[in-house]
Amino acid sequence: MSDTLQRLWFVTGRSAGFQPFGDLPQAVVDLADAAEVAARVLDVPELDGRAYTVTDPKPLTPRQRSHRLATALGRPLTFVDAPPNRPTGQ
């Protein structure tokens, strides 16, 4: 979820966000949350040697995340399902 801050223009600019795969559910995790889990596992010897999956409890589409952001901000944000970028020369 930390990539939301990388799209600050989305919130302050045109109020429209462009992202591909708008209906593809993704279980995203904020980097700070992953770091907290790692710190706890490293700090508690009983947790050592196990495998942990760190993921959001409910996968959301980019469109759904944009809607939640709009709700939190109290203003409309338009989501545009943009085509994925292709490398130059193809």
C-alpha positions, 0 to 999 in steps of 0.5 A: 500500500505504500505505493499510494504515496507515489501516486500523490499526483493522483490525489492532488492533480487531475483527480484521475488515476491511470493504472493497468489491470484495474480489475485484477485483485491483489493482496498488497502489504505496506512495507512498514507492516512487513518490516514490523512482522520481520522485526517481531519474528527476529525478536522472538526465538520461538518464532524462528525457523517457521515460514510466514506469509505476509499479505493483506487479508482481502485482495483488492483491485486497483479500482477498489483501492482508488474507491477506498482512497476517494472515500477516505478523502471525501471527494471523487477520484476517477479510476482509468484502466490504462494499458500496461506500458510496453518497452520502447522499440516493440 
